[in-house]
Amino acid sequence: MNLNQLPEAELILNGLEDIHNGKTHTVGALLIAIASTRLTAAGLVFSKEHLSLEPELTLYALLQDQRDDAYPYYNALLSSLNSFCIALENTYGGKLGLGIQN
């Protein structure tokens, strides 16, 4: 199984790519920042140097700028992130050792 087969992989992989390209305030990059400890413990490798210091607040503010009611979408994104993390942990359990490193 590869990462593309995990639930919500596109959102998370796009976030990893954004971080690699120096874009730290995109939805995907902020989700990575929110779960950075969990993703790292599961074996994903990425640069943590420029991650948002308050990713939850930053993500919510970003969504408020894009939508009339950010709350349901924010919760859906966190649920998607959790689904990815659970699948990653259950599938690889820290044995992955891949990702994007700056």
C-alpha positions as CSV (number, residue, x, y, z in Angstrom):
1,M,0.0,0.0,0.0
2,N,1.2,3.5,-0.7
3,L,0.2,6.8,0.8
4,N,-2.1,7.6,-2.2
5,Q,-4.3,4.7,-1.1
6,L,-4.9,6.1,2.4
7,P,-8.2,8.1,3.0
8,E,-7.9,11.8,2.4
9,A,-4.4,11.3,1.0
10,E,-4.7,14.0,-1.7
11,L,-5.3,16.7,0.9
12,I,-2.4,15.6,3.1
13,L,0.0,15.0,0.2
14,N,-0.8,18.4,-1.2
15,G,0.0,19.9,2.2
16,L,3.4,18.2,2.2
17,E,4.1,19.5,-1.2
18,D,3.1,23.0,-0.1
19,I,5.4,22.9,2.8
20,H,8.2,21.6,0.6
21,N,7.6,24.6,-1.7
22,G,7.6,27.1,1.2
23,K,3.8,27.6,1.3
24,T,2.9,27.2,5.0
25,H,-0.5,28.9,5.1
26,T,-2.5,26.7,2.8
27,V,-5.2,24.4,4.0
28,G,-3.1,21.3,3.5
29,A,0.1,22.8,5.1
30,L,-1.9,23.9,8.1
31,L,-3.4,20.5,8.5
32,I,0.2,19.1,8.4
33,A,1.2,21.6,11.1
34,I,-1.8,20.6,13.3
35,A,-0.9,16.9,13.2
36,S,2.9,17.2,12.8
37,T,3.8,15.3,15.9
38,R,1.4,12.5,15.1
39,L,2.5,12.3,11.4
40,T,6.2,12.2,12.4
41,A,5.5,9.5,15.0
42,A,3.9,7.5,12.2
43,G,7.0,7.8,10.1
44,L,6.3,10.7,7.8
45,V,9.3,12.9,7.3
46,F,8.9,16.6,6.4
47,S,10.5,20.0,7.3
48,K,9.0,21.5,10.5
49,E,11.1,24.6,10.3
50,H,8.4,27.0,9.1
51,L,5.2,25.4,10.3
52,S,2.6,27.8,11.6
53,L,2.8,28.3,15.4
54,E,-1.0,28.4,15.8
55,P,-2.2,26.2,12.9
56,E,-5.7,25.7,14.3
57,L,-6.4,29.4,14.6
58,T,-4.7,30.2,11.3
59,L,-6.7,27.5,9.5
60,Y,-10.0,28.7,10.9
61,A,-9.2,32.3,10.0
62,L,-8.3,31.2,6.5
63,L,-11.6,29.4,6.1
64,Q,-13.5,32.3,7.5
65,D,-12.0,34.4,4.7
66,Q,-13.2,31.9,2.1
67,R,-16.7,30.9,3.5
68,D,-19.7,32.4,5.2
69,D,-19.7,29.6,7.8
70,A,-16.3,28.1,8.3
71,Y,-17.1,25.9,11.3
72,P,-18.6,22.9,9.5
73,Y,-15.8,22.8,6.9
74,Y,-13.1,23.2,9.6
75,N,-14.6,20.2,11.5
76,A,-14.7,18.2,8.3
77,L,-11.1,19.0,7.5
78,L,-10.1,17.9,11.0
79,S,-12.1,14.7,10.6
80,S,-10.3,14.1,7.3
81,L,-6.9,14.7,8.9
82,N,-7.8,12.2,11.7
83,S,-8.9,9.6,9.1
84,F,-5.5,9.9,7.3
85,C,-3.6,9.7,10.6
86,I,-5.4,6.7,11.8
87,A,-4.9,4.9,8.5
88,L,-1.2,5.9,8.4
89,E,-0.6,4.7,12.0
90,N,-2.4,1.4,11.4
91,T,-0.7,0.7,8.1
92,Y,2.8,1.9,8.7
93,G,3.1,2.4,12.5
94,G,6.4,4.4,12.4
95,K,8.0,2.2,9.8
96,L,7.4,4.5,6.8
97,G,10.5,6.7,6.8
98,L,9.5,8.6,3.7
99,G,8.4,12.1,2.9
100,I,9.7,15.4,2.0
101,Q,12.6,17.0,3.8
102,N,14.0,20.5,3.1
